Amino acid sequence: MTPEEAAQRLAADPGRTALCCDFDGTLAPIVDDPADSALPEGTREALWLLARRLGRVALVSGRPAGFLLERAAIEGIALYGLYGLEEAEADGTVRPHPDVAPWEDAVGEAKAWLATELDGHPGIVIEDKGRSVAVHWRHALDHARAELIVGVTVDTIAEATGLTAEPGKLVAELRPPVPVDKGDVVARVAADAAVVAYAGDDRGDIPAFAAARRRGGIAIGVDHGVETADEVRAACDVLLDGVAAFGTWLDGLAARLAP
């Protein structure tokens, strides 16, 4: 399937179309410091327009829902954080999955343990996500060595605490072992849709790609070259070359739906 064909399918019956997107690496460029991630203004405008033309639009991210509220709150767009463990309400509050609460102490223990074990390792950055914690090594001079150090540490903590270790693009995460993923969110968002598309770029997006395809929908991958895992590409119907290309595709879809 070509990007043009994907846009045509979504535009055929817009009121019954659901579009779900990841945030980092899909809508927002990947940056060295996760705190600096931001939605490009042109992409924000395209999403605003699409929210008024399509049946459902949702952002489904590994970031906390509170982060999405700060960086990507757009009227008419649903926000889901931590792979579906959090949902932003219309009043700006965040509703966590009810099964997350019993794991708060384990997450706190993991954060302290990571800080102790990884302190002094150049280029390794710990990101406190509230109800989960991530470790990035994009800054490290030797990615392979940093990945080994982080992987051993994260696996040890996961085994000791019962938390789930989630691999990603130059990142590993520890989160509550609640059986919810991005695919569950896509299935819920698209429950009444005639067609659904999901756009993402990392391993955590694979369940969402699968959920879209199970409904006869479209899996759109945002390719980042050597950083993109082969299994991500294999899970997609359409591949776009980076965040800028996906932003251009969104612009085109919005223009196609203009009155």
C-alpha angles and dihedrals in degrees: 000000000000124000088248092054090049091053091048092054093050092048096049095083105006097174089061096041125105122200120191124182139186116229115218113055092007109054098006126044117252109254134190094245114046089211090065096059112127140173112246111243093236091053090049090054092049091050091048090054093045091051087061096047106037128067095238134004122183139172113218112188144164086229119095114271088240090061090052090050089055098043108025111023105145123166111257097019121111117222124210121180138192093028091302100319089112134040126192114229124219091254092057097258122127121234114202124205107269093236093060098074097075089059098055094099092049091051090050090050090050092052092052092045093050092049091053097044099042101038109121097024105124116232096014111119127189116213116201106213096178101237092032138021132224133197120209128194101180089116093054117109091217108043094182094054093044091050090053093050093047094043095053091046095046093046091050092051092045091054093047098045103031092239120141118251110219118192122212144158105315087331140089125198138199115208140158113287093241110146096239126114140162090275091062090053093049091050090052096045092047097042094117098027125116091210133012133192128192124195123197145135112211145059092267088063095058095089089052092050088051093048091053093048093048087061092049090258135131131274111206117194125200105212122215099180117235091006093062114090118233091236090059092055091045091055094057136087094197131029124201123191105244139315095300092056091049090049089053090050090052090050090053093049091050091049091049089055096046114122 
